[in-house]
Amino acid sequence: MATILLKRGQATNIGELRLAEGEAAIAYDTEEKNSAKLYVGGAGGEKILVTADVAGAVATALQQANQYTDTTVKAKIDALVNGAPGTLDTLMEIATAIQENQSAVQAINSAITDKVDKEEGKGLSEADFTKAEKTKLEGIAPNANNYTHPATHNADMIVEDSTHKFVTETEKSTWNAKLGTTSTIDGGTF
């Protein structure tokens, strides 16, 4: 077998090749096509064979890449599409659908803008307030609901009607004078 080794553009017999630690060289077999070996210099000038067959390694790598693409990548794409209808299973179809349905996009954006954010330590329930209700509540002055009913009222606060009238001191005196100190009405004494 006539083997030569190429190192920095130089050809030499593999047995005469000396590699520094970490230095690499390719050995090509001139009698056997597609046969090449990669050597790396190890400690003490030792030559370490990295791969026995470059062509075989390339074929294996290609097979593994194809298998990865056919299984793993395809599975990830299928999971991403996740049963989307054929009209919306590519980015171009989704972009076209968005362009053609701007009113739906605006409705979605509006709903996202109006959503209530979850805050740590606070819960969300069906009794939560809308932004409009929150704004209205914020407009109420502090302690506006702390009403204390007064013990007395001014007379000008009361509205008179046909069954509710004020009696003046003069009217009371006139009534009292007509009745006298004692009167008998319907068998009772007043």
Backbone bond lengths (Angstrom), bond angles and torsions (degrees), N, CA, C in turn:
res aa  C-N    CA-C-N  psi(-1)  N-CA   C-N-CA  omega(-1)  CA-C   N-CA-C  phi
1 M - - - 1.440 - - 1.525 106.78 -
2 A 1.299 116.06 125.37 1.465 120.96 179.59 1.511 108.16 -96.16
3 T 1.306 117.62 98.05 1.456 121.98 -177.54 1.512 109.45 -105.52
4 I 1.323 115.63 134.83 1.467 120.54 174.07 1.513 108.24 -122.09
5 L 1.271 115.94 156.43 1.453 121.19 179.47 1.511 108.95 -123.16
6 L 1.316 116.52 132.57 1.460 121.47 179.59 1.521 109.36 -103.73
7 K 1.318 113.84 124.41 1.455 119.50 179.84 1.520 107.35 -139.03
8 R 1.309 116.82 119.23 1.468 122.08 179.82 1.525 111.14 47.87
9 G 1.328 114.42 43.35 1.458 118.45 177.11 1.510 114.64 80.35
10 Q 1.323 118.56 4.32 1.464 121.24 -179.11 1.530 109.50 -107.62
11 A 1.315 115.54 142.65 1.462 120.73 176.62 1.520 108.37 -104.29
12 T 1.323 116.65 138.49 1.465 121.36 178.60 1.515 109.00 -155.69
13 N 1.280 116.93 165.60 1.449 121.42 175.47 1.520 107.84 -73.31
14 I 1.325 115.87 141.83 1.470 119.82 -176.01 1.524 112.00 -60.41
15 G 1.298 116.49 -33.54 1.461 119.15 -179.95 1.513 112.79 -67.79
16 E 1.334 117.87 -24.91 1.462 121.34 -177.85 1.537 112.14 -94.48
17 L 1.341 116.64 -4.64 1.471 120.56 -176.20 1.518 111.07 -73.64
18 R 1.309 115.07 132.63 1.459 121.63 174.81 1.522 107.25 -119.06
19 L 1.369 117.90 126.36 1.473 122.85 -179.90 1.520 109.81 -116.25
20 A 1.306 115.90 135.77 1.464 120.20 173.19 1.529 107.77 -75.67
21 E 1.306 116.63 158.76 1.463 120.79 -179.10 1.530 109.78 -57.68
22 G 1.346 116.48 126.69 1.457 121.89 179.38 1.513 113.78 87.96
23 E 1.336 118.96 -11.88 1.459 122.80 179.70 1.530 108.96 -79.36
24 A 1.356 118.03 143.99 1.458 122.20 -176.94 1.518 110.66 -116.53
25 A 1.352 115.77 153.26 1.463 122.33 175.86 1.525 107.94 -149.90
26 I 1.347 116.59 151.21 1.461 122.15 178.69 1.522 108.24 -108.76
27 A 1.340 116.44 129.55 1.465 122.00 176.03 1.519 107.23 -103.92
28 Y 1.333 116.32 126.98 1.458 121.23 -178.44 1.514 108.85 -118.17
29 D 1.328 115.83 128.58 1.464 120.58 -179.89 1.522 107.66 -85.59
30 T 1.342 116.84 115.17 1.473 121.20 -177.15 1.516 112.17 -73.71
31 E 1.315 118.80 -18.39 1.459 121.05 -178.94 1.529 112.20 -92.69
32 E 1.308 118.46 -23.82 1.471 121.55 -177.76 1.523 108.52 -117.63
33 K 1.354 117.02 115.16 1.464 120.31 -177.32 1.528 110.17 -67.49
34 N 1.332 115.05 152.60 1.465 123.65 178.82 1.523 113.11 58.84
35 S 1.308 116.76 24.35 1.449 118.63 177.86 1.520 108.34 -114.89
36 A 1.298 116.00 114.86 1.458 121.12 178.64 1.515 108.08 -142.18
37 K 1.310 115.90 152.28 1.455 120.96 -179.78 1.515 108.98 -132.24
38 L 1.305 115.14 146.38 1.467 121.40 179.64 1.519 107.70 -110.06
39 Y 1.357 115.04 127.16 1.452 121.02 178.68 1.526 108.73 -117.19
40 V 1.322 115.39 145.74 1.467 121.55 174.82 1.516 106.81 -126.64
41 G 1.345 115.06 139.21 1.455 119.75 179.68 1.512 110.58 -72.83
42 G 1.342 114.67 132.56 1.458 120.28 178.27 1.515 110.65 -108.78
43 A 1.309 116.32 -168.74 1.461 121.82 -179.28 1.533 109.94 -65.37
44 G 1.314 117.82 139.75 1.459 122.78 177.08 1.511 113.12 71.22
45 G 1.318 119.25 21.53 1.450 122.16 177.12 1.523 113.94 81.71
46 E 1.327 118.38 6.65 1.463 121.84 179.79 1.528 110.00 -66.58
47 K 1.336 116.56 139.70 1.471 121.83 176.06 1.526 107.29 -96.76
48 I 1.336 116.93 124.66 1.469 121.77 -178.63 1.518 108.56 -107.62
49 L 1.335 117.13 123.91 1.459 122.45 177.94 1.527 108.49 -76.53
50 V 1.325 115.98 121.44 1.461 120.48 -178.43 1.517 110.44 -87.74
51 T 1.308 118.37 -46.29 1.461 121.24 178.07 1.515 108.65 -140.57
52 A 1.301 116.21 137.54 1.456 119.77 -177.10 1.513 111.88 -78.40
53 D 1.331 118.49 -28.91 1.458 121.00 -174.98 1.516 108.93 -145.27
54 V 1.332 116.96 104.33 1.464 120.80 -177.44 1.514 110.51 -62.98
55 A 1.325 118.39 -44.14 1.461 121.21 -179.36 1.524 110.43 -61.04
56 G 1.346 115.39 -43.94 1.472 118.90 178.05 1.517 111.59 -64.73
57 A 1.353 116.12 -39.67 1.458 120.33 179.10 1.523 110.64 -64.68
58 V 1.344 116.02 -39.89 1.468 119.97 178.36 1.520 109.92 -64.79
59 A 1.355 116.81 -44.32 1.464 120.65 179.46 1.525 110.69 -62.10
60 T 1.333 117.13 -42.05 1.463 121.06 178.50 1.526 111.03 -64.43
61 A 1.320 116.04 -43.79 1.467 120.22 179.24 1.522 110.81 -62.53
62 L 1.327 117.57 -41.82 1.454 122.24 178.65 1.526 110.48 -63.68
63 Q 1.332 116.33 -43.34 1.461 120.43 179.02 1.529 110.18 -62.74
64 Q 1.324 117.95 -43.32 1.462 121.53 178.98 1.519 111.67 -65.24
65 A 1.344 116.32 -38.69 1.466 119.86 178.34 1.524 110.87 -65.30
66 N 1.342 116.67 -42.95 1.467 120.59 178.30 1.524 111.12 -64.12
67 Q 1.322 115.82 -41.90 1.464 120.01 179.29 1.533 110.20 -63.92
68 Y 1.324 116.36 -42.70 1.468 120.31 177.94 1.525 110.51 -60.56
69 T 1.354 115.85 -44.54 1.460 120.39 179.88 1.518 110.71 -64.50
70 D 1.328 116.50 -45.07 1.459 120.68 -176.39 1.520 113.25 -68.73
71 T 1.316 117.40 -29.98 1.461 118.93 -176.65 1.523 111.81 -106.74
72 T 1.306 117.41 -65.81 1.460 121.54 -173.52 1.524 112.35 -64.70
73 V 1.332 116.86 -52.41 1.465 119.78 -177.79 1.522 110.15 -64.89
74 K 1.341 117.13 -43.32 1.464 120.40 178.95 1.525 110.54 -60.89
75 A 1.338 116.87 -41.20 1.462 120.50 179.42 1.526 110.86 -64.07
76 K 1.335 116.46 -39.26 1.464 119.80 179.22 1.528 111.01 -67.90
77 I 1.321 116.87 -39.01 1.469 120.39 177.74 1.531 109.47 -66.82
78 D 1.333 116.91 -43.66 1.467 120.53 177.94 1.527 110.93 -60.40
79 A 1.343 116.71 -40.00 1.468 120.11 178.08 1.526 110.64 -66.09
80 L 1.334 116.51 -36.94 1.465 120.96 178.61 1.515 110.35 -65.77
81 V 1.324 117.66 -45.65 1.464 122.40 178.76 1.521 109.47 -69.81
82 N 1.345 116.92 -40.08 1.456 124.70 173.55 1.524 113.58 46.55
83 G 1.303 116.90 53.38 1.456 120.53 175.05 1.510 114.80 76.48
84 A 1.326 118.57 17.71 1.469 120.12 178.63 1.523 108.55 -62.00
85 P 1.341 117.02 147.97 1.463 118.65 178.19 1.528 110.19 -62.29
86 G 1.314 115.97 155.10 1.466 121.34 -176.93 1.514 113.39 -56.16
87 T 1.342 117.58 -26.15 1.473 120.15 -178.94 1.520 112.82 -80.37
88 L 1.355 117.59 -8.55 1.469 120.32 -178.81 1.528 112.02 -133.64
89 D 1.328 117.73 32.23 1.461 118.59 -177.58 1.516 113.90 -105.30
90 T 1.338 117.72 13.51 1.464 121.12 171.89 1.521 108.35 -130.21
91 L 1.318 116.47 158.23 1.463 120.25 179.36 1.520 111.08 -62.15
92 M 1.334 117.64 -36.47 1.462 121.10 179.65 1.529 111.14 -64.46
93 E 1.329 116.86 -41.93 1.464 120.49 179.01 1.526 110.94 -65.90
94 I 1.316 116.88 -38.94 1.469 120.46 178.06 1.526 110.11 -66.53
95 A 1.336 117.49 -43.91 1.474 121.11 179.28 1.524 110.54 -61.78
96 T 1.327 117.71 -41.88 1.464 121.20 178.95 1.527 110.30 -64.33
97 A 1.327 116.94 -43.51 1.469 120.79 179.33 1.524 111.00 -61.50
98 I 1.324 117.18 -38.83 1.472 120.74 178.93 1.521 110.05 -66.57
99 Q 1.330 117.11 -43.95 1.471 120.64 179.36 1.518 111.35 -62.16
100 E 1.317 117.51 -37.79 1.456 121.41 -176.50 1.528 113.04 -80.36
101 N 1.314 118.56 -10.65 1.472 122.41 -176.74 1.524 111.00 -128.41
102 Q 1.318 116.75 55.35 1.462 120.90 -177.38 1.533 112.43 -62.12
103 S 1.335 117.95 -33.39 1.473 119.37 -179.92 1.526 110.17 -64.43
104 A 1.322 117.49 -38.85 1.464 120.81 177.55 1.524 110.39 -67.20
105 V 1.328 116.47 -40.00 1.467 120.73 178.53 1.529 110.04 -62.91
106 Q 1.335 117.08 -42.71 1.468 120.69 179.09 1.526 110.91 -65.47
107 A 1.338 117.07 -38.71 1.465 120.29 177.51 1.522 110.90 -63.42
108 I 1.329 116.51 -41.56 1.470 120.39 178.14 1.525 110.46 -64.96
109 N 1.336 116.98 -45.31 1.472 120.52 178.82 1.519 111.14 -61.49
110 S 1.331 116.90 -39.48 1.463 121.05 178.58 1.521 110.59 -64.78
111 A 1.329 116.45 -43.54 1.464 120.05 178.69 1.526 111.02 -62.76
112 I 1.321 116.40 -39.02 1.472 120.01 178.64 1.529 109.94 -65.88
113 T 1.340 116.65 -41.25 1.463 121.13 179.78 1.520 111.59 -63.62
114 D 1.357 117.24 -37.55 1.463 121.67 -176.03 1.523 113.91 -87.64
115 K 1.324 116.95 -1.23 1.464 118.33 -177.14 1.525 110.46 -68.91
116 V 1.300 114.75 156.19 1.460 121.05 177.11 1.517 107.78 -91.58
117 D 1.316 116.99 126.57 1.457 120.99 179.17 1.521 109.68 -79.30
118 K 1.317 116.40 140.04 1.454 120.45 175.61 1.515 107.66 -78.25
119 E 1.321 114.34 129.94 1.453 119.85 178.42 1.519 108.80 -115.33
120 E 1.320 116.43 143.65 1.450 122.02 -179.84 1.523 109.62 -57.41
121 G 1.339 116.13 131.43 1.458 120.57 178.38 1.514 114.07 85.09
122 K 1.324 117.47 -2.79 1.461 120.56 178.76 1.516 108.30 -120.96
123 G 1.334 115.97 146.76 1.458 120.12 179.73 1.507 110.94 -109.16
124 L 1.303 115.27 158.67 1.454 121.29 175.45 1.521 107.31 -111.09
125 S 1.327 117.16 137.70 1.453 121.04 177.49 1.517 108.52 -146.03
126 E 1.331 116.16 178.46 1.464 119.01 179.52 1.521 111.02 -70.90
127 A 1.321 119.08 -8.83 1.455 122.14 178.88 1.527 112.78 -93.86
128 D 1.317 117.88 3.96 1.458 120.06 179.69 1.525 110.89 -65.55
129 F 1.323 116.31 156.93 1.453 122.33 -176.20 1.522 111.54 -90.87
130 T 1.338 114.79 151.29 1.461 119.58 171.40 1.525 107.70 -80.39
131 K 1.323 117.12 169.21 1.463 120.37 177.62 1.526 110.26 -62.23
132 A 1.355 117.06 -37.69 1.469 120.38 179.90 1.524 110.49 -63.70
133 E 1.340 117.07 -43.15 1.472 120.10 178.58 1.526 110.81 -66.05
134 K 1.302 116.90 -40.21 1.463 120.54 178.91 1.531 110.66 -62.59
135 T 1.340 116.38 -43.01 1.468 120.66 178.78 1.526 110.26 -62.49
136 K 1.331 116.44 -41.50 1.468 120.50 179.05 1.534 110.50 -62.61
137 L 1.327 116.41 -44.56 1.466 120.14 179.69 1.525 111.64 -65.18
138 E 1.316 116.47 -35.88 1.467 119.57 179.13 1.523 111.51 -67.57
139 G 1.353 117.25 -21.15 1.463 121.53 -179.50 1.521 113.29 -80.40
140 I 1.323 118.27 -9.12 1.469 121.72 179.89 1.525 108.28 -82.59
141 A 1.332 114.95 132.67 1.467 120.12 -177.43 1.526 110.63 -63.86
142 P 1.321 117.54 148.00 1.467 120.17 176.70 1.524 110.66 -57.65
143 N 1.320 117.05 140.49 1.475 124.97 178.74 1.528 112.93 61.26
144 A 1.320 117.86 21.95 1.463 120.64 179.72 1.525 111.38 -66.70
145 N 1.306 118.57 -22.85 1.462 120.73 -178.82 1.531 112.61 -97.04
146 N 1.309 118.79 8.98 1.465 122.47 178.72 1.530 109.95 -90.63
147 Y 1.342 117.44 70.08 1.464 122.70 -177.63 1.520 109.24 -91.75
148 T 1.316 116.35 134.36 1.462 122.61 173.76 1.523 107.50 -118.92
149 H 1.324 116.09 123.30 1.469 120.33 -179.22 1.526 108.88 -70.66
150 P 1.345 117.62 131.06 1.471 119.28 -178.39 1.534 111.19 -71.79
151 A 1.324 115.19 152.88 1.468 120.57 179.30 1.526 110.85 -72.03
152 T 1.326 118.05 -30.54 1.467 121.90 179.02 1.519 109.10 -131.51
153 H 1.359 114.69 161.40 1.460 120.93 178.06 1.508 109.62 -129.99
154 N 1.291 116.50 149.12 1.462 120.46 170.01 1.525 107.78 -75.35
155 A 1.313 116.72 148.25 1.462 121.23 -177.96 1.525 111.87 -63.69
156 D 1.325 117.44 -28.48 1.465 119.55 -178.15 1.533 112.63 -70.30
157 M 1.355 117.27 -8.50 1.463 120.51 176.65 1.524 111.79 -80.58
158 I 1.342 117.18 -21.97 1.456 121.84 -173.95 1.517 109.48 -94.16
159 V 1.334 115.24 134.15 1.459 121.12 179.91 1.527 108.02 -96.16
160 E 1.349 116.70 124.87 1.469 121.28 178.93 1.523 110.31 -83.01
161 D 1.353 115.67 146.27 1.458 120.98 170.94 1.522 107.47 -138.69
162 S 1.338 118.60 -168.59 1.470 120.77 -173.39 1.516 113.37 -66.38
163 T 1.298 119.62 -23.93 1.471 121.27 179.87 1.516 113.24 -106.65
164 H 1.294 117.20 -4.76 1.464 121.48 -179.93 1.523 108.60 -129.68
165 K 1.377 114.71 105.62 1.463 120.16 -177.26 1.516 109.54 -131.31
166 F 1.324 115.21 152.31 1.456 121.04 173.23 1.533 108.67 -84.08
167 V 1.322 115.75 147.64 1.478 121.45 176.30 1.515 106.67 -113.57
168 T 1.316 115.35 128.51 1.465 119.64 179.47 1.515 109.63 -83.42
169 E 1.330 116.86 164.89 1.471 122.21 177.33 1.523 110.28 -61.77
170 T 1.317 116.96 -35.35 1.478 121.02 178.90 1.515 110.32 -64.68
171 E 1.335 116.71 -42.99 1.469 120.15 179.07 1.528 110.46 -64.85
172 K 1.320 118.15 -39.87 1.467 121.08 177.80 1.525 110.87 -62.35
173 S 1.326 116.65 -43.38 1.473 120.88 -179.53 1.518 110.70 -63.45
174 T 1.324 118.14 -41.33 1.469 122.44 -179.99 1.512 109.69 -63.48
175 W 1.329 117.80 -42.99 1.466 120.40 -179.59 1.531 110.72 -66.01
176 N 1.294 114.81 -43.44 1.466 118.65 -179.03 1.529 111.35 -63.48
177 A 1.323 118.68 -36.36 1.467 122.11 -179.55 1.518 110.47 -68.18
178 K 1.283 119.38 -35.80 1.457 122.75 -179.15 1.507 110.93 -70.83
179 L 1.294 118.29 -35.32 1.448 120.79 -178.65 1.522 112.23 -80.33
180 G 1.273 117.22 -25.62 1.460 120.53 -176.99 1.511 108.92 75.33
181 T 1.279 114.95 -171.42 1.447 118.75 -178.62 1.508 111.24 -77.02
182 T 1.313 117.73 -35.98 1.460 120.81 175.40 1.505 108.37 -138.21
183 S 1.269 116.42 139.44 1.459 121.62 178.45 1.514 107.65 -142.64
184 T 1.323 114.31 153.64 1.453 119.01 177.10 1.506 108.00 -115.17
185 I 1.326 114.99 122.98 1.444 120.64 178.24 1.510 106.88 -131.44
186 D 1.299 116.55 128.58 1.466 122.41 179.33 1.534 111.98 47.41
187 G 1.302 114.97 42.72 1.460 119.97 175.20 1.506 115.29 80.98
188 G 1.331 117.18 2.53 1.457 119.80 178.84 1.493 111.04 -111.97
189 T 1.289 117.74 150.94 1.451 122.33 179.86 1.524 108.76 -106.63
190 F 1.331 111.62 132.91 1.462 118.64 179.02 1.479 110.63 -122.03
